[in-house]
Amino acid sequence: MKKLIYLTLSLFFLLSCGENINVQRLGVEEGKKFEKFNFKKVEEITLYGGWCLALPQGVVCSELLDRSWRESQLKLYDYSGKLKKERKLIHGDGPNEIKAWNFPTVWLSSSGKILCRDANNYLKALDPETLEIETIAKLSNVIEKYGSKYTFGRHGFTSLEEKDNRTVTSFESSGFYEDMTYYIVTYEGIFDNLSVIATAKKEKPWTWAKLKERESYEDYYVLLRRNRVLSVDWKRGVVYYFSDIEKPTIESVDLEGNQKKKYLIDINYEKFRVEREEFEFMYEYVLSETSPILKNFYKFILYIPPHAPALMGIKIIRDWLLIITGNRNWKKGENEVLVYRLPSLIFEGSFFIPFPNRQMTKWYDNYYIIRKLIKKDDDYYSSYEIYMVEEKK
């Protein structure tokens, strides 16, 4: 018998940080399927190290040629898998060079160029047609209080979305690893009219305290806990985000930073099971990448939680809010997605989406990119799968 949990339309107020925040309960109807999207795999590329992005004209990849980050090979493929252009890149500090970049620090801008925040906190651009690099600006020169108040962040990934020359993303506070504070920000062009529209806080992982005891608990979800996930409903001018993957709660703020809301999702996340085999695979990978010095200093411990987290991601596609939960089909590598119609937030059903074991994803236009960790010939590689999101007629 289907269990129906109705959307509670009545709103109540929660006093938080001295302000009244609207809270709305989002219902879930078990067994109701959402079948309007088709995720069609259009490309799969395996790299020893580096990144791939989907563009309208094809796929751009940067593959490391050695573990020292000295060289990489830039490649542009079309969607038939044919190599259109390539060049070798020597990493460096020059205006036409990149010191270091990776999947979390690159994004495709509306200009058609790939932007990157490199290791020296410069904003760089890669032209996908010529595969040439240029320096746009030093971040501290174009962002007031950059470094003293906030930064893009060194170890966490942030969503970034752009439309009509306006960008929404997030910055870590300069003391992020003490207070876990971060900011939802919006700006025009190259950081013009930058504004903080919301302040949020992440939960400090309990595993950090164990490091003082020389115990390193290897957490399968460690990257996701640090990531700052958001998505923008551009039509209605609202940003949706969540701070704690363990709680079935998301938040929203309008683009002017005036109206804030919270949403409680009716899911029983304690029933989201975990798969020991996948956790052991990730644990073995961490040990293989850890230096003997650290192995001698820390005791490495595999941590398996009693259940998967409540939330894994969110995305706005046209007039739907997609909430990716921790409910996972481990054999297929897919996670459940709850779908809500905007702006009413009425539940329209659920489906399963490919979701990687590294919990690294990017969306651009009609493309969805996932980065998985795989093992091949006794070594570890990144496998990038690119899907075209089609709306069924």
VENWOZI-V38766 format. One record per residue. N is the residue number from 1. RES is the residue in one letter. PHI is phi as a letter, one per 40 degrees, with the letter a starting at -180 (999 if undefined). Layout:
n->N res->RES phi->PHI
n->N res->RES phi->PHI
//
This chain:
n->1 res->M phi->999
n->2 res->K phi->c
n->3 res->K phi->b
n->4 res->L phi->b
n->5 res->I phi->b
n->6 res->Y phi->c
n->7 res->L phi->c
n->8 res->T phi->c
n->9 res->L phi->c
n->10 res->S phi->c
n->11 res->L phi->b
n->12 res->F phi->b
n->13 res->F phi->b
n->14 res->L phi->b
n->15 res->L phi->c
n->16 res->S phi->a
n->17 res->C phi->f
n->18 res->G phi->g
n->19 res->E phi->b
n->20 res->N phi->c
n->21 res->I phi->b
n->22 res->N phi->c
n->23 res->V phi->b
n->24 res->Q phi->b
n->25 res->R phi->c
n->26 res->L phi->b
n->27 res->G phi->c
n->28 res->V phi->b
n->29 res->E phi->b
n->30 res->E phi->c
n->31 res->G phi->g
n->32 res->K phi->c
n->33 res->K phi->c
n->34 res->F phi->b
n->35 res->E phi->b
n->36 res->K phi->c
n->37 res->F phi->b
n->38 res->N phi->b
n->39 res->F phi->c
n->40 res->K phi->c
n->41 res->K phi->c
n->42 res->V phi->b
n->43 res->E phi->a
n->44 res->E phi->a
n->45 res->I phi->b
n->46 res->T phi->b
n->47 res->L phi->b
n->48 res->Y phi->c
n->49 res->G phi->a
n->50 res->G phi->h
n->51 res->W phi->a
n->52 res->C phi->b
n->53 res->L phi->b
n->54 res->A phi->c
n->55 res->L phi->b
n->56 res->P phi->d
n->57 res->Q phi->c
n->58 res->G phi->i
n->59 res->V phi->b
n->60 res->V phi->b
n->61 res->C phi->b
n->62 res->S phi->b
n->63 res->E phi->b
n->64 res->L phi->c
n->65 res->L phi->c
n->66 res->D phi->a
n->67 res->R phi->c
n->68 res->S phi->c
n->69 res->W phi->g
n->70 res->R phi->c
n->71 res->E phi->b
n->72 res->S phi->a
n->73 res->Q phi->b
n->74 res->L phi->c
n->75 res->K phi->b
n->76 res->L phi->b
n->77 res->Y phi->b
n->78 res->D phi->c
n->79 res->Y phi->c
n->80 res->S phi->c
n->81 res->G phi->g
n->82 res->K phi->c
n->83 res->L phi->c
n->84 res->K phi->c
n->85 res->K phi->a
n->86 res->E phi->a
n->87 res->R phi->a
n->88 res->K phi->c
n->89 res->L phi->b
n->90 res->I phi->c
n->91 res->H phi->c
n->92 res->G phi->a
n->93 res->D phi->c
n->94 res->G phi->c
n->95 res->P phi->c
n->96 res->N phi->b
n->97 res->E phi->b
n->98 res->I phi->b
n->99 res->K phi->c
n->100 res->A phi->a
n->101 res->W phi->a
n->102 res->N phi->a
n->103 res->F phi->d
n->104 res->P phi->c
n->105 res->T phi->b
n->106 res->V phi->b
n->107 res->W phi->a
n->108 res->L phi->c
n->109 res->S phi->c
n->110 res->S phi->c
n->111 res->S phi->c
n->112 res->G phi->g
n->113 res->K phi->c
n->114 res->I phi->c
n->115 res->L phi->c
n->116 res->C phi->a
n->117 res->R phi->c
n->118 res->D phi->c
n->119 res->A phi->c
n->120 res->N phi->c
n->121 res->N phi->g
n->122 res->Y phi->b
n->123 res->L phi->c
n->124 res->K phi->b
n->125 res->A phi->b
n->126 res->L phi->b
n->127 res->D phi->c
n->128 res->P phi->c
n->129 res->E phi->c
n->130 res->T phi->b
n->131 res->L phi->g
n->132 res->E phi->c
n->133 res->I phi->b
n->134 res->E phi->b
n->135 res->T phi->c
n->136 res->I phi->c
n->137 res->A phi->a
n->138 res->K phi->c
n->139 res->L phi->d
n->140 res->S phi->c
n->141 res->N phi->c
n->142 res->V phi->b
n->143 res->I phi->b
n->144 res->E phi->c
n->145 res->K phi->g
n->146 res->Y phi->c
n->147 res->G phi->h
n->148 res->S phi->c
n->149 res->K phi->b
n->150 res->Y phi->a
n->151 res->T phi->a
n->152 res->F phi->c
n->153 res->G phi->h
n->154 res->R phi->c
n->155 res->H phi->b
n->156 res->G phi->b
n->157 res->F phi->b
n->158 res->T phi->b
n->159 res->S phi->c
n->160 res->L phi->a
n->161 res->E phi->b
n->162 res->E phi->b
n->163 res->K phi->a
n->164 res->D phi->f
n->165 res->N phi->g
n->166 res->R phi->b
n->167 res->T phi->b
n->168 res->V phi->b
n->169 res->T phi->a
n->170 res->S phi->a
n->171 res->F phi->b
n->172 res->E phi->c
n->173 res->S phi->c
n->174 res->S phi->c
n->175 res->G phi->b
n->176 res->F phi->d
n->177 res->Y phi->c
n->178 res->E phi->b
n->179 res->D phi->b
n->180 res->M phi->f
n->181 res->T phi->c
n->182 res->Y phi->a
n->183 res->Y phi->b
n->184 res->I phi->c
n->185 res->V phi->b
n->186 res->T phi->b
n->187 res->Y phi->a
n->188 res->E phi->b
n->189 res->G phi->f
n->190 res->I phi->c
n->191 res->F phi->g
n->192 res->D phi->c
n->193 res->N phi->f
n->194 res->L phi->c
n->195 res->S phi->b
n->196 res->V phi->c
n->197 res->I phi->b
n->198 res->A phi->a
n->199 res->T phi->b
n->200 res->A phi->b
n->201 res->K phi->b
n->202 res->K phi->c
n->203 res->E phi->c
n->204 res->K phi->c
n->205 res->P phi->c
n->206 res->W phi->c
n->207 res->T phi->c
n->208 res->W phi->c
n->209 res->A phi->c
n->210 res->K phi->c
n->211 res->L phi->c
n->212 res->K phi->c
n->213 res->E phi->c
n->214 res->R phi->g
n->215 res->E phi->b
n->216 res->S phi->b
n->217 res->Y phi->c
n->218 res->E phi->c
n->219 res->D phi->b
n->220 res->Y phi->d
n->221 res->Y phi->c
n->222 res->V phi->c
n->223 res->L phi->c
n->224 res->L phi->c
n->225 res->R phi->c
n->226 res->R phi->c
n->227 res->N phi->c
n->228 res->R phi->b
n->229 res->V phi->b
n->230 res->L phi->a
n->231 res->S phi->a
n->232 res->V phi->b
n->233 res->D phi->c
n->234 res->W phi->c
n->235 res->K phi->c
n->236 res->R phi->b
n->237 res->G phi->g
n->238 res->V phi->b
n->239 res->V phi->b
n->240 res->Y phi->b
n->241 res->Y phi->a
n->242 res->F phi->a
n->243 res->S phi->b
n->244 res->D phi->b
n->245 res->I phi->c
n->246 res->E phi->c
n->247 res->K phi->b
n->248 res->P phi->c
n->249 res->T phi->b
n->250 res->I phi->b
n->251 res->E phi->b
n->252 res->S phi->a
n->253 res->V phi->a
n->254 res->D phi->c
n->255 res->L phi->c
n->256 res->E phi->c
n->257 res->G phi->g
n->258 res->N phi->c
n->259 res->Q phi->b
n->260 res->K phi->b
n->261 res->K phi->b
n->262 res->K phi->b
n->263 res->Y phi->b
n->264 res->L phi->b
n->265 res->I phi->c
n->266 res->D phi->c
n->267 res->I phi->b
n->268 res->N phi->c
n->269 res->Y phi->c
n->270 res->E phi->c
n->271 res->K phi->c
n->272 res->F phi->c
n->273 res->R phi->c
n->274 res->V phi->b
n->275 res->E phi->b
n->276 res->R phi->d
n->277 res->E phi->d
n->278 res->E phi->c
n->279 res->F phi->c
n->280 res->E phi->c
n->281 res->F phi->c
n->282 res->M phi->c
n->283 res->Y phi->c
n->284 res->E phi->c
n->285 res->Y phi->c
n->286 res->V phi->d
n->287 res->L phi->c
n->288 res->S phi->c
n->289 res->E phi->c
n->290 res->T phi->c
n->291 res->S phi->c
n->292 res->P phi->d
n->293 res->I phi->c
n->294 res->L phi->c
n->295 res->K phi->c
n->296 res->N phi->c
n->297 res->F phi->c
n->298 res->Y phi->b
n->299 res->K phi->c
n->300 res->F phi->c
n->301 res->I phi->b
n->302 res->L phi->c
n->303 res->Y phi->b
n->304 res->I phi->b
n->305 res->P phi->c
n->306 res->P phi->c
n->307 res->H phi->a
n->308 res->A phi->c
n->309 res->P phi->c
n->310 res->A phi->c
n->311 res->L phi->b
n->312 res->M phi->b
n->313 res->G phi->i
n->314 res->I phi->a
n->315 res->K phi->a
n->316 res->I phi->c
n->317 res->I phi->b
n->318 res->R phi->f
n->319 res->D phi->b
n->320 res->W phi->b
n->321 res->L phi->c
n->322 res->L phi->b
n->323 res->I phi->b
n->324 res->I phi->c
n->325 res->T phi->c
n->326 res->G phi->c
n->327 res->N phi->c
n->328 res->R phi->b
n->329 res->N phi->c
n->330 res->W phi->c
n->331 res->K phi->c
n->332 res->K phi->c
n->333 res->G phi->g
n->334 res->E phi->b
n->335 res->N phi->b
n->336 res->E phi->c
n->337 res->V phi->b
n->338 res->L phi->c
n->339 res->V phi->b
n->340 res->Y phi->b
n->341 res->R phi->c
n->342 res->L phi->b
n->343 res->P phi->c
n->344 res->S phi->c
n->345 res->L phi->g
n->346 res->I phi->c
n->347 res->F phi->c
n->348 res->E phi->b
n->349 res->G phi->h
n->350 res->S phi->a
n->351 res->F phi->a
n->352 res->F phi->b
n->353 res->I phi->b
n->354 res->P phi->d
n->355 res->F phi->a
n->356 res->P phi->c
n->357 res->N phi->c
n->358 res->R phi->c
n->359 res->Q phi->f
n->360 res->M phi->b
n->361 res->T phi->b
n->362 res->K phi->a
n->363 res->W phi->b
n->364 res->Y phi->a
n->365 res->D phi->f
n->366 res->N phi->c
n->367 res->Y phi->b
n->368 res->Y phi->b
n->369 res->I phi->b
n->370 res->I phi->b
n->371 res->R phi->b
n->372 res->K phi->b
n->373 res->L phi->c
n->374 res->I phi->b
n->375 res->K phi->b
n->376 res->K phi->a
n->377 res->D phi->f
n->378 res->D phi->g
n->379 res->D phi->b
n->380 res->Y phi->b
n->381 res->Y phi->b
n->382 res->S phi->c
n->383 res->S phi->b
n->384 res->Y phi->b
n->385 res->E phi->b
n->386 res->I phi->b
n->387 res->Y phi->b
n->388 res->M phi->c
n->389 res->V phi->c
n->390 res->E phi->b
n->391 res->E phi->c
n->392 res->K phi->c
n->393 res->K phi->c
//
